[in-house]
């Protein structure tokens, strides 16, 4: 694994899927980069895979510029602001902006199919999706240096789902060469986008199984101290809904938050099992200390100490149920700034600054949650 920071810890950047909300991740990266927390390993799903590829596929000095190009292009069709600056009008504007995306697509990302899938030959990609993602392929080829990504950049892991088996698959630059098709497969959310064929298999968006690659990172973290910046675009926690619109919003948040805290709770318990097994070994006679069952318990959890910072995008007042496909320029910029602010606040928090580097087990920090 390539190390780019003068730190006892390696930095992992973990990016959840969430469409237009992905600008929050770009803002989080800007704050991390400004604080000299460049990632050694980036893992992403869907829009997180796109952001991850842009970061991993460019030298440090070009990464923010390339992210800006992508997000400015994606929001270029909706670059005007609402006519009135009131909450009600802004909510109406965001829904109109989302409707525009559904009708016309997103520049450099996807275009609507014409004729519609109902009129296309059975079995064709055109018959299986509402949008064509060839513009995304061209965008990735323009913004990502895949030779750099596979030879010099930080490790990149992106998740997708095999259409036929339903199995989760990770494409990892540590073990294979990553190309545009792997990034597109991670974001091929049906029925909007077509499956992507790779070596005879077809793949859909990894968010169908899990919208966060956190588990993959923690299961493959090696033995050295690891610092994980987990940037989520959906919050598992939220208020009770009061109408059908809010029900739809809450449903989406719960489904796509992908049980991030369940994963951290599980790994904390596994660390505890390993620690208990280690204490038990010291109490056993020497002839039993090498027992195979005991070794399995000792190896139950990750072998490295992990500090995990949660950076969670929490619903803003102007957002509606279409927040993940509302690509207006004004919303993009607000999400980007929110990512900067949340990350800066977390990095400057006393609990983060006073943490013990390389402390045994799992330390979890969610420092932007409401008090």
C-alpha positions in Angstrom: 0.0 0.0 0.0 1.3 3.4 -0.9 1.9 5.8 2.0 1.7 9.6 1.3 1.6 11.1 4.8 4.2 11.5 7.5 2.0 9.9 10.1 1.9 6.7 12.1 -1.5 6.1 10.7 -2.6 5.4 7.2 -5.6 7.5 6.0 -8.6 5.8 4.3 -11.3 7.9 2.7 -14.7 6.0 2.6 -17.3 7.5 0.3 -21.0 6.5 0.3 -23.3 6.7 -2.8 -25.9 9.5 -3.0 -25.9 11.1 -6.5 -26.1 14.9 -6.4 -25.3 14.9 -2.6 -21.8 13.8 -3.6 -20.7 17.4 -3.7 -20.6 17.1 0.1 -17.8 14.6 -0.3 -15.9 16.9 -2.5 -16.1 19.6 0.2 -15.0 17.1 2.8 -12.0 16.2 0.7 -11.1 19.9 0.3 -11.0 20.3 4.0 -9.0 17.1 4.6 -6.5 18.1 1.9 -6.2 21.6 3.4 -5.3 19.9 6.7 -2.7 17.6 5.1 -4.9 14.5 5.4 -4.3 13.0 1.9 -5.7 9.5 1.6 -3.6 6.4 1.1 -6.7 4.4 0.3 -10.0 5.5 -1.1 -13.1 3.3 -1.3 -16.3 4.3 -2.9 -19.8 3.3 -4.0 -21.7 5.0 -6.9 -21.1 8.8 -6.8 -18.5 8.0 -4.1 -16.7 5.8 -6.7 -16.7 8.7 -9.2 -15.3 11.2 -6.6 -12.8 8.5 -5.5 -11.6 7.9 -9.0 -11.1 11.6 -9.6 -9.1 11.9 -6.4 -7.0 8.7 -6.9 -6.5 9.4 -10.6 -4.8 12.7 -10.3 -1.7 14.1 -8.5 -2.3 16.0 -5.3 -2.0 19.4 -6.9 -4.7 18.7 -9.5 -7.4 16.8 -7.4 -9.5 19.8 -6.3 -9.4 21.3 -9.8 -10.6 18.0 -11.3 -13.4 17.7 -8.7 -14.5 21.2 -9.4 -14.6 20.6 -13.2 -16.8 17.5 -12.7 -19.3 19.2 -10.3 -19.4 22.5 -12.3 -20.2 20.5 -15.4 -22.8 18.3 -13.7 -24.6 21.4 -12.5 -24.1 23.5 -15.6 -27.7 23.0 -17.0 -29.1 24.4 -13.8 -26.7 27.2 -13.0 -29.3 29.9 -12.3 -30.5 30.7 -8.8 -34.1 30.7 -7.6 -36.0 33.9 -8.3 -37.1 34.4 -4.7 -35.1 33.7 -1.6 -37.8 32.2 0.6 -38.0 28.6 2.0 -41.2 27.8 0.1 -39.9 29.0 -3.2 -36.6 27.3 -2.7 -38.3 24.0 -2.1 -40.4 24.4 -5.2 -37.2 25.3 -7.1 -35.4 22.1 -6.0 -38.3 19.9 -7.2 -38.4 21.7 -10.5 -34.7 21.3 -10.9 -35.0 17.6 -10.2 -37.8 17.3 -12.7 -35.5 18.9 -15.3 -32.8 16.3 -14.6 -35.4 13.5 -15.1 -36.4 15.1 -18.4 -33.0 16.1 -19.8 -30.3 14.3 -17.8 -27.1 15.7 -16.4 -24.3 17.2 -18.6 -21.3 14.9 -18.7 -23.1 12.2 -16.7 -26.3 10.8 -18.4 -28.8 11.5 -21.1 -32.4 10.3 -21.5 -33.0 7.6 -24.1 -35.1 8.3 -27.1 -37.1 6.4 -28.1 -38.0 5.2 -24.7 -37.0 1.7 -23.5 -40.5 0.3 -24.3 -39.7 0.6 -28.0 -36.2 -0.9 -27.9 -35.3 -4.6 -28.7 -35.7 -7.1 -25.8 -32.4 -7.8 -24.1 -30.6 -4.7 -25.3 -29.1 -2.1 -22.9 -31.5 0.4 -24.4 -34.5 -1.7 -23.3 -33.2 -2.0 -19.7 -32.6 1.6 -18.7 -34.1 5.0 -19.0 -30.8 6.8 -19.4 -27.6 6.5 -21.4 -24.3 6.8 -19.4 -21.9 7.1 -22.3 -21.3 10.8 -21.3 -19.9 9.6 -18.0 -17.4 7.4 -19.7 -16.1 10.4 -21.7 -16.0 12.5 -18.5 -14.0 9.9 -16.6 -11.6 9.5 -19.5 -11.1 13.3 -19.5 -10.8 13.8 -15.7 -9.1 10.7 -14.5 -5.5 9.6 -15.4 -6.0 5.8 -15.2 -2.3 5.2 -15.7 -1.5 7.4 -12.7 -4.4 5.8 -10.7 -3.0 2.3 -11.3 0.6 3.0 -10.8 1.1 6.0 -8.5 -2.1 7.1 -6.9 -3.6 5.9 -3.6 -5.2 2.5 -3.5 -8.8 2.6 -5.0 -11.6 0.1 -4.2 -15.1 0.4 -5.7 -18.1 -1.8 -5.1 -20.6 -3.2 -7.5 -23.2 -6.0 -7.6 -23.2 -9.0 -10.1 -26.6 -8.8 -11.9 -27.0 -12.6 -12.1 -25.7 -13.8 -8.8 -26.6 -10.8 -6.6 -23.1 -11.0 -5.1 -21.2 -7.9 -4.0 -17.9 -7.5 -5.8 -15.0 -5.1 -5.2 -12.7 -3.9 -7.9 -9.4 -3.0 -6.1 -6.4 -1.4 -7.7 -4.2 -3.4 -5.3 -5.1 -6.6 -7.2 -6.2 -5.5 -10.6 -6.1 -2.6 -13.1 -9.0 -0.2 -12.7 -10.6 1.4 -15.8 -13.7 3.6 -16.5 -15.9 0.6 -16.7 -15.3 -0.3 -13.1 -16.3 3.1 -11.9 -19.4 3.1 -14.1 -20.4 -0.3 -12.9 -20.3 0.9 -9.3 -22.8 3.7 -10.2 -25.1 1.7 -12.6 -28.3 2.1 -10.5 -31.2 0.4 -12.2 -33.6 1.0 -13.9 -32.2 4.5 -14.5 -28.8 3.3 -15.7 -27.8 0.2 -17.7 -25.7 -2.6 -16.3 -22.0 -2.5 -17.2 -20.3 -5.6 -18.6 -16.8 -6.5 -17.4 -15.1 -9.7 -18.5 -18.4 -11.3 -19.5 -20.3 -10.4 -16.3 -22.8 -7.6 -15.9 -22.8 -5.3 -12.8 -25.1 -2.8 -11.2 -24.7 -0.1 -8.5 -23.1 -1.4 -5.3 -25.7 0.5 -3.3 -28.2 -2.3 -4.1 -26.4 -4.4 -1.5 -24.6 -1.8 0.7 -24.2 1.9 0.0 -21.0 2.2 2.0 -17.7 0.3 1.5 -16.8 0.6 5.2 -17.0 -3.1 5.9 -14.7 -3.9 3.0 -12.1 -1.5 4.3 -12.2 -2.8 7.9 -12.0 -6.4 6.7 -8.9 -5.7 4.6 -7.1 -3.1 6.7 -3.9 -5.0 7.5 -2.0 -4.6 10.8 -0.8 -1.0 10.9 -2.8 1.9 12.5 -5.6 3.2 10.3 -7.5 6.4 10.3 -10.8 6.2 8.4 -12.7 9.3 7.2 -16.2 7.9 6.6 -18.2 10.4 4.5 -21.9 9.5 4.4 -24.6 11.2 2.3 -27.6 9.8 4.1 -28.2 9.9 7.8 -29.6 6.8 9.5 -31.1 9.1 12.3 -33.9 11.5 11.6 -37.2 12.9 12.8 -40.5 11.1 12.5 -42.2 12.0 9.1 -45.5 13.9 9.1 -46.7 13.4 5.6 -46.1 11.2 2.5 -43.3 13.4 1.2 -41.4 13.2 4.5 -42.1 9.4 4.6 -40.4 9.1 1.2 -37.4 11.2 2.4 -37.0 9.1 5.6 -37.4 5.8 3.7 -34.5 6.8 1.4 -32.3 8.0 4.2 -32.8 4.7 6.1 -32.2 2.5 3.1 -29.2 4.2 1.8 -27.5 5.0 5.1 -26.6 1.2 4.9 -26.3 0.6 8.6 -23.0 2.4 9.0 -23.3 2.3 12.8 -24.3 -1.4 12.7 -20.9 -2.0 11.0 -19.0 -0.1 13.6 -20.9 -1.7 16.4 -20.1 -5.1 14.9 -16.4 -4.5 14.6 -16.2 -3.0 18.1 -17.7 -6.3 19.4 -15.2 -8.3 17.3 -12.4 -6.3 18.8 -13.8 -7.1 22.3 -13.9 -10.8 21.4 -10.3 -10.7 20.3 -9.2 -8.9 23.4 -11.1 -11.4 25.6 -9.5 -14.3 23.8 -6.1 -12.8 24.3 -6.7 -12.5 28.1 -8.0 -16.1 28.1 -4.8 -17.3 26.4 -2.7 -15.9 29.2 -4.8 -18.0 31.7 -4.4 -21.3 29.8 -1.7 -23.9 30.1 1.1 -23.5 27.5 0.0 -26.6 25.6 -3.5 -25.1 25.0 -2.4 -21.6 24.0 -1.9 -22.7 20.4 -5.4 -24.3 20.1 -7.0 -23.7 16.7 -10.3 -22.6 18.1 -8.6 -20.0 20.3 -6.7 -18.7 17.3 -9.9 -18.2 15.5 -11.2 -16.1 18.4 -8.0 -14.1 18.5 -8.3 -13.3 14.8 -12.0 -12.5 15.0 -11.6 -8.8 14.5 -9.3 -6.5 12.5 -5.7 -6.8 13.5 -5.1 -3.0 13.3 -6.2 -0.2 15.6 -8.7 2.0 13.9 -9.8 5.6 14.5 -13.0 6.4 12.5 -14.4 9.8 11.9 -18.0 10.0 10.8 -18.8 12.9 8.5 -22.5 12.6 7.8 -24.5 14.9 5.5 -27.6 15.8 7.5 -30.7 17.0 5.7 -30.8 20.7 4.9 -34.0 22.7 4.9 -34.2 23.1 1.2 -33.9 19.4 0.4 -36.8 17.2 -0.7 -37.3 13.6 -1.6 -35.4 14.3 -4.9 -32.2 15.5 -3.2 -30.0 12.8 -4.7 -30.9 13.7 -8.3 -31.3 17.5 -7.8 -28.2 18.8 -9.6 -28.8 22.6 -9.5 -25.7 24.8 -9.1 -26.9 26.4 -5.9 -27.6 23.1 -4.2 -24.2 21.7 -5.4 -22.4 24.7 -3.9 -24.3 24.4 -0.6 -23.5 20.7 -0.3 -19.9 21.4 -1.0 -19.6 24.1 1.7 -21.4 21.9 4.2 -18.8 19.2 3.6 -16.0 21.7 4.2 -17.7 23.1 7.4 -18.5 19.7 8.9 -15.0 18.3 8.2 -13.2 21.4 9.5 -15.3 21.4 12.7 -14.5 17.7 13.3 -10.8 18.1 12.7 -10.7 21.0 15.1 -12.8 19.3 17.8 -10.9 18.7 21.1 -11.9 15.0 21.2 -10.3 14.4 17.8 -7.2 16.5 18.6 -6.7 14.7 21.9 -7.2 11.2 20.7 -4.4 8.6 21.1 -2.8 7.8 17.8 -2.7 4.0 17.3 -4.8 3.3 20.3 -5.8 -0.4 20.5 -9.3 -1.3 19.2 -11.8 1.0 17.4 -12.3 4.7 18.3 -15.4 6.3 16.7 -16.0 10.0 16.4 -19.2 11.7 15.2 -18.4 15.3 16.1 -21.0 17.2 14.1 -24.1 15.4 15.5 -26.6 17.7 17.3 -25.8 18.0 21.0 
